[in-house]
Amino acid sequence: MAEAAQRHQDRQSGAAEHDAAKRRRTELYTRAVELLGNDSAARWPPGTVVKRLDD
Protein backbone atom coordinates (compact mmCIF):
# COMPACT_ATOMS: atom_id res chain seq x y z
CA MET A 1 0.00 0.00 0.00
CA ALA A 2 2.84 2.38 0.79
CA GLU A 3 4.26 1.85 -2.71
CA ALA A 4 0.97 2.86 -4.31
CA ALA A 5 0.84 6.00 -2.17
CA GLN A 6 4.42 6.85 -3.16
CA ARG A 7 3.67 6.36 -6.86
CA HIS A 8 0.62 8.58 -6.53
CA GLN A 9 2.65 11.25 -4.75
CA ASP A 10 5.33 11.06 -7.46
CA ARG A 11 2.72 11.50 -10.19
CA GLN A 12 1.17 14.45 -8.37
CA SER A 13 4.58 16.06 -7.93
CA GLY A 14 5.42 15.61 -11.61
CA ALA A 15 2.09 17.10 -12.65
CA ALA A 16 2.62 20.09 -10.37
CA GLU A 17 6.08 20.72 -11.83
CA HIS A 18 4.70 20.49 -15.35
CA ASP A 19 1.90 22.93 -14.53
CA ALA A 20 4.34 25.38 -12.94
CA ALA A 21 6.61 25.32 -15.99
CA LYS A 22 3.65 25.84 -18.30
CA ARG A 23 2.41 28.74 -16.17
CA ARG A 24 5.90 30.29 -16.21
CA ARG A 25 6.07 30.14 -20.02
CA THR A 26 2.64 31.75 -20.28
CA GLU A 27 3.61 34.52 -17.87
CA LEU A 28 6.86 35.20 -19.73
CA TYR A 29 5.10 35.33 -23.09
CA THR A 30 2.40 37.64 -21.76
CA ARG A 31 5.04 39.90 -20.23
CA ALA A 32 7.00 39.99 -23.48
CA VAL A 33 3.95 41.10 -25.44
CA GLU A 34 3.23 43.76 -22.81
CA LEU A 35 6.82 45.03 -22.88
CA LEU A 36 6.95 45.13 -26.64
CA GLY A 37 3.60 46.88 -26.80
CA ASN A 38 3.15 45.65 -30.32
CA ASP A 39 0.27 43.64 -31.75
CA SER A 40 2.65 41.93 -34.16
CA ALA A 41 4.57 40.51 -31.18
CA ALA A 42 1.51 38.44 -30.35
CA ARG A 43 2.07 36.57 -33.62
CA TRP A 44 5.68 35.66 -32.84
CA PRO A 45 6.30 32.05 -31.94
CA PRO A 46 5.99 31.92 -28.13
CA GLY A 47 9.19 29.93 -27.79
CA THR A 48 11.20 32.69 -29.45
CA VAL A 49 9.89 35.40 -27.16
CA VAL A 50 10.16 33.35 -23.99
CA LYS A 51 13.66 32.15 -24.83
CA ARG A 52 14.83 35.74 -25.18
CA LEU A 53 13.27 36.77 -21.87
CA ASP A 54 14.41 33.70 -19.97
CA ASP A 55 18.08 34.14 -20.97
Biopython code that builds the backbone (N, CA, C, O; Angstrom):
import numpy as np
from Bio.PDB.StructureBuilder import StructureBuilder

atoms = [
    (1, "MET", "N", (0.811, -1.189, 0.000)),
    (1, "MET", "CA", (0.000, 0.000, 0.000)),
    (1, "MET", "C", (0.865, 1.268, 0.000)),
    (1, "MET", "O", (0.535, 2.257, -0.655)),
    (2, "ALA", "N", (1.955, 1.221, 0.732)),
    (2, "ALA", "CA", (2.837, 2.383, 0.794)),
    (2, "ALA", "C", (3.438, 2.686, -0.582)),
    (2, "ALA", "O", (3.650, 3.847, -0.931)),
    (3, "GLU", "N", (3.709, 1.635, -1.356)),
    (3, "GLU", "CA", (4.263, 1.846, -2.707)),
    (3, "GLU", "C", (3.265, 2.567, -3.594)),
    (3, "GLU", "O", (3.644, 3.453, -4.359)),
    (4, "ALA", "N", (2.012, 2.205, -3.502)),
    (4, "ALA", "CA", (0.971, 2.856, -4.310)),
    (4, "ALA", "C", (0.851, 4.324, -3.919)),
    (4, "ALA", "O", (0.695, 5.186, -4.785)),
    (5, "ALA", "N", (0.922, 4.612, -2.635)),
    (5, "ALA", "CA", (0.843, 5.996, -2.172)),
    (5, "ALA", "C", (2.045, 6.794, -2.677)),
    (5, "ALA", "O", (1.908, 7.955, -3.062)),
    (6, "GLN", "N", (3.212, 6.171, -2.675)),
    (6, "GLN", "CA", (4.420, 6.848, -3.157)),
    (6, "GLN", "C", (4.318, 7.130, -4.656)),
    (6, "GLN", "O", (4.675, 8.217, -5.111)),
    (7, "ARG", "N", (3.832, 6.156, -5.418)),
    (7, "ARG", "CA", (3.665, 6.363, -6.863)),
    (7, "ARG", "C", (2.687, 7.498, -7.130)),
    (7, "ARG", "O", (2.912, 8.332, -8.007)),
    (8, "HIS", "N", (1.606, 7.520, -6.370)),
    (8, "HIS", "CA", (0.617, 8.584, -6.531)),
    (8, "HIS", "C", (1.244, 9.942, -6.218)),
    (8, "HIS", "O", (1.041, 10.910, -6.951)),
    (9, "GLN", "N", (1.999, 10.005, -5.138)),
    (9, "GLN", "CA", (2.653, 11.252, -4.754)),
    (9, "GLN", "C", (3.652, 11.691, -5.826)),
    (9, "GLN", "O", (3.753, 12.880, -6.128)),
    (10, "ASP", "N", (4.377, 10.756, -6.393)),
    (10, "ASP", "CA", (5.331, 11.065, -7.462)),
    (10, "ASP", "C", (4.620, 11.625, -8.690)),
    (10, "ASP", "O", (5.081, 12.588, -9.303)),
    (11, "ARG", "N", (3.491, 11.010, -9.040)),
    (11, "ARG", "CA", (2.720, 11.500, -10.193)),
    (11, "ARG", "C", (2.190, 12.908, -9.930)),
    (11, "ARG", "O", (2.234, 13.769, -10.809)),
    (12, "GLN", "N", (1.698, 13.133, -8.733)),
    (12, "GLN", "CA", (1.175, 14.450, -8.372)),
    (12, "GLN", "C", (2.285, 15.501, -8.423)),
    (12, "GLN", "O", (2.075, 16.614, -8.905)),
    (13, "SER", "N", (3.449, 15.143, -7.929)),
    (13, "SER", "CA", (4.583, 16.057, -7.930)),
    (13, "SER", "C", (5.004, 16.401, -9.360)),
    (13, "SER", "O", (5.271, 17.559, -9.678)),
    (14, "GLY", "N", (5.058, 15.388, -10.208)),
    (14, "GLY", "CA", (5.422, 15.608, -11.607)),
    (14, "GLY", "C", (4.416, 16.493, -12.310)),
    (14, "GLY", "O", (4.793, 17.361, -13.098)),
    (15, "ALA", "N", (3.142, 16.283, -12.035)),
    (15, "ALA", "CA", (2.093, 17.096, -12.647)),
    (15, "ALA", "C", (2.193, 18.547, -12.174)),
    (15, "ALA", "O", (2.007, 19.473, -12.964)),
    (16, "ALA", "N", (2.484, 18.741, -10.906)),
    (16, "ALA", "CA", (2.615, 20.093, -10.365)),
    (16, "ALA", "C", (3.800, 20.818, -11.002)),
    (16, "ALA", "O", (3.705, 22.003, -11.319)),
    (17, "GLU", "N", (4.901, 20.116, -11.188)),
    (17, "GLU", "CA", (6.077, 20.719, -11.827)),
    (17, "GLU", "C", (5.772, 21.098, -13.270)),
    (17, "GLU", "O", (6.161, 22.169, -13.737)),
    (18, "HIS", "N", (5.079, 20.218, -13.967)),
    (18, "HIS", "CA", (4.702, 20.492, -15.354)),
    (18, "HIS", "C", (3.801, 21.725, -15.425)),
    (18, "HIS", "O", (4.005, 22.600, -16.267)),
    (19, "ASP", "N", (2.816, 21.793, -14.549)),
    (19, "ASP", "CA", (1.902, 22.934, -14.526)),
    (19, "ASP", "C", (2.639, 24.239, -14.222)),
    (19, "ASP", "O", (2.357, 25.273, -14.827)),
    (20, "ALA", "N", (3.575, 24.184, -13.291)),
    (20, "ALA", "CA", (4.340, 25.383, -12.936)),
    (20, "ALA", "C", (5.178, 25.863, -14.115)),
    (20, "ALA", "O", (5.263, 27.064, -14.369)),
    (21, "ALA", "N", (5.792, 24.939, -14.828)),
    (21, "ALA", "CA", (6.607, 25.315, -15.994)),
    (21, "ALA", "C", (5.728, 25.918, -17.083)),
    (21, "ALA", "O", (6.103, 26.902, -17.720)),
    (22, "LYS", "N", (4.576, 25.330, -17.289)),
    (22, "LYS", "CA", (3.646, 25.838, -18.304)),
    (22, "LYS", "C", (3.161, 27.238, -17.924)),
    (22, "LYS", "O", (3.074, 28.121, -18.778)),
    (23, "ARG", "N", (2.853, 27.435, -16.667)),
    (23, "ARG", "CA", (2.410, 28.736, -16.174)),
    (23, "ARG", "C", (3.521, 29.771, -16.345)),
    (23, "ARG", "O", (3.256, 30.909, -16.731)),
    (24, "ARG", "N", (4.755, 29.382, -16.060)),
    (24, "ARG", "CA", (5.896, 30.295, -16.212)),
    (24, "ARG", "C", (6.067, 30.742, -17.666)),
    (24, "ARG", "O", (6.294, 31.921, -17.940)),
    (25, "ARG", "N", (5.956, 29.782, -18.598)),
    (25, "ARG", "CA", (6.066, 30.141, -20.016)),
    (25, "ARG", "C", (4.967, 31.114, -20.423)),
    (25, "ARG", "O", (5.218, 32.070, -21.157)),
    (26, "THR", "N", (3.759, 30.870, -19.950)),
    (26, "THR", "CA", (2.643, 31.749, -20.280)),
    (26, "THR", "C", (2.875, 33.148, -19.720)),
    (26, "THR", "O", (2.633, 34.142, -20.405)),
    (27, "GLU", "N", (3.341, 33.227, -18.481)),
    (27, "GLU", "CA", (3.610, 34.522, -17.866)),
    (27, "GLU", "C", (4.712, 35.276, -18.611)),
    (27, "GLU", "O", (4.606, 36.482, -18.835)),
    (28, "LEU", "N", (5.769, 34.557, -18.992)),
    (28, "LEU", "CA", (6.861, 35.201, -19.727)),
    (28, "LEU", "C", (6.390, 35.709, -21.081)),
    (28, "LEU", "O", (6.754, 36.812, -21.489)),
    (29, "TYR", "N", (5.591, 34.922, -21.776)),
    (29, "TYR", "CA", (5.104, 35.330, -23.088)),
    (29, "TYR", "C", (4.197, 36.544, -22.963)),
    (29, "TYR", "O", (4.301, 37.490, -23.744)),
    (30, "THR", "N", (3.303, 36.515, -21.973)),
    (30, "THR", "CA", (2.403, 37.641, -21.760)),
    (30, "THR", "C", (3.195, 38.903, -21.440)),
    (30, "THR", "O", (2.900, 39.981, -21.957)),
    (31, "ARG", "N", (4.192, 38.760, -20.591)),
    (31, "ARG", "CA", (5.036, 39.901, -20.231)),
    (31, "ARG", "C", (5.789, 40.440, -21.446)),
    (31, "ARG", "O", (5.922, 41.654, -21.604)),
    (32, "ALA", "N", (6.273, 39.561, -22.288)),
    (32, "ALA", "CA", (6.996, 39.992, -23.483)),
    (32, "ALA", "C", (6.098, 40.818, -24.388)),
    (32, "ALA", "O", (6.516, 41.857, -24.899)),
    (33, "VAL", "N", (4.877, 40.368, -24.589)),
    (33, "VAL", "CA", (3.946, 41.102, -25.439)),
    (33, "VAL", "C", (3.641, 42.461, -24.808)),
    (33, "VAL", "O", (3.552, 43.467, -25.512)),
    (34, "GLU", "N", (3.480, 42.491, -23.491)),
    (34, "GLU", "CA", (3.234, 43.765, -22.807)),
    (34, "GLU", "C", (4.420, 44.709, -22.967)),
    (34, "GLU", "O", (4.239, 45.891, -23.258)),
    (35, "LEU", "N", (5.628, 44.194, -22.778)),
    (35, "LEU", "CA", (6.821, 45.028, -22.882)),
    (35, "LEU", "C", (7.019, 45.558, -24.297)),
    (35, "LEU", "O", (7.410, 46.709, -24.494)),
    (36, "LEU", "N", (6.750, 44.720, -25.255)),
    (36, "LEU", "CA", (6.950, 45.129, -26.639)),
    (36, "LEU", "C", (5.861, 46.091, -27.089)),
    (36, "LEU", "O", (6.078, 46.921, -27.972)),
    (37, "GLY", "N", (4.690, 45.975, -26.475)),
    (37, "GLY", "CA", (3.600, 46.882, -26.797)),
    (37, "GLY", "C", (3.267, 46.896, -28.273)),
    (37, "GLY", "O", (2.969, 47.943, -28.846)),
    (38, "ASN", "N", (3.320, 45.735, -28.877)),
    (38, "ASN", "CA", (3.148, 45.652, -30.316)),
    (38, "ASN", "C", (2.258, 44.464, -30.638)),
    (38, "ASN", "O", (2.533, 43.337, -30.225)),
    (39, "ASP", "N", (1.187, 44.726, -31.381)),
    (39, "ASP", "CA", (0.274, 43.638, -31.746)),
    (39, "ASP", "C", (0.969, 42.558, -32.559)),
    (39, "ASP", "O", (0.605, 41.385, -32.470)),
    (40, "SER", "N", (1.963, 42.939, -33.348)),
    (40, "SER", "CA", (2.648, 41.934, -34.160)),
    (40, "SER", "C", (3.432, 40.964, -33.285)),
    (40, "SER", "O", (3.675, 39.828, -33.693)),
    (41, "ALA", "N", (3.830, 41.391, -32.091)),
    (41, "ALA", "CA", (4.566, 40.509, -31.185)),
    (41, "ALA", "C", (3.712, 39.330, -30.764)),
    (41, "ALA", "O", (4.234, 38.256, -30.466)),
    (42, "ALA", "N", (2.412, 39.521, -30.739)),
    (42, "ALA", "CA", (1.510, 38.437, -30.347)),
    (42, "ALA", "C", (1.524, 37.312, -31.377)),
    (42, "ALA", "O", (1.099, 36.195, -31.083)),
    (43, "ARG", "N", (2.010, 37.602, -32.578)),
    (43, "ARG", "CA", (2.069, 36.572, -33.624)),
    (43, "ARG", "C", (3.419, 35.869, -33.675)),
    (43, "ARG", "O", (3.581, 34.911, -34.431)),
    (44, "TRP", "N", (4.383, 36.320, -32.894)),
    (44, "TRP", "CA", (5.684, 35.659, -32.845)),
    (44, "TRP", "C", (5.524, 34.298, -32.203)),
    (44, "TRP", "O", (4.659, 34.108, -31.348)),
    (45, "PRO", "N", (6.345, 33.357, -32.605)),
    (45, "PRO", "CA", (6.296, 32.050, -31.939)),
    (45, "PRO", "C", (6.615, 32.228, -30.452)),
    (45, "PRO", "O", (7.640, 32.821, -30.117)),
    (46, "PRO", "N", (5.768, 31.732, -29.561)),
    (46, "PRO", "CA", (5.985, 31.923, -28.126)),
    (46, "PRO", "C", (7.361, 31.479, -27.652)),
    (46, "PRO", "O", (7.941, 32.113, -26.770)),
    (47, "GLY", "N", (7.887, 30.413, -28.215)),
    (47, "GLY", "CA", (9.194, 29.926, -27.787)),
    (47, "GLY", "C", (10.290, 30.945, -28.028)),
    (47, "GLY", "O", (11.215, 31.060, -27.224)),
    (48, "THR", "N", (10.202, 31.683, -29.119)),
    (48, "THR", "CA", (11.203, 32.689, -29.454)),
    (48, "THR", "C", (11.189, 33.814, -28.435)),
    (48, "THR", "O", (12.241, 34.233, -27.953)),
    (49, "VAL", "N", (10.017, 34.297, -28.108)),
    (49, "VAL", "CA", (9.885, 35.402, -27.164)),
    (49, "VAL", "C", (10.322, 34.969, -25.774)),
    (49, "VAL", "O", (11.088, 35.674, -25.117)),
    (50, "VAL", "N", (9.851, 33.834, -25.327)),
    (50, "VAL", "CA", (10.163, 33.350, -23.986)),
    (50, "VAL", "C", (11.643, 33.050, -23.855)),
    (50, "VAL", "O", (12.245, 33.343, -22.822)),
    (51, "LYS", "N", (12.239, 32.470, -24.887)),
    (51, "LYS", "CA", (13.662, 32.151, -24.832)),
    (51, "LYS", "C", (14.471, 33.422, -24.629)),
    (51, "LYS", "O", (15.430, 33.433, -23.856)),
    (52, "ARG", "N", (14.097, 34.481, -25.310)),
    (52, "ARG", "CA", (14.834, 35.740, -25.182)),
    (52, "ARG", "C", (14.661, 36.333, -23.785)),
    (52, "ARG", "O", (15.612, 36.895, -23.241)),
    (53, "LEU", "N", (13.493, 36.223, -23.202)),
    (53, "LEU", "CA", (13.267, 36.767, -21.869)),
    (53, "LEU", "C", (13.926, 35.922, -20.791)),
    (53, "LEU", "O", (14.422, 36.447, -19.794)),
    (54, "ASP", "N", (13.929, 34.629, -20.993)),
    (54, "ASP", "CA", (14.412, 33.702, -19.971)),
    (54, "ASP", "C", (15.934, 33.651, -19.919)),
    (54, "ASP", "O", (16.496, 33.148, -18.946)),
    (55, "ASP", "N", (16.602, 34.153, -20.928)),
    (55, "ASP", "CA", (18.077, 34.142, -20.970)),
    (55, "ASP", "C", (18.678, 35.126, -20.004)),
    (55, "ASP", "O", (19.901, 35.238, -19.917)),
]
sb = StructureBuilder()
sb.init_structure("model")
sb.init_model(0)
sb.init_chain("A")
sb.init_seg("    ")
for serial, (resi, resn, name, xyz) in enumerate(atoms, 1):
    if name == "N":
        sb.init_residue(resn, " ", resi, " ")
    sb.init_atom(name, np.array(xyz, "f"), 0.0, 1.0, " ", f" {name:<3s}", serial, name[0])
structure = sb.get_structure()
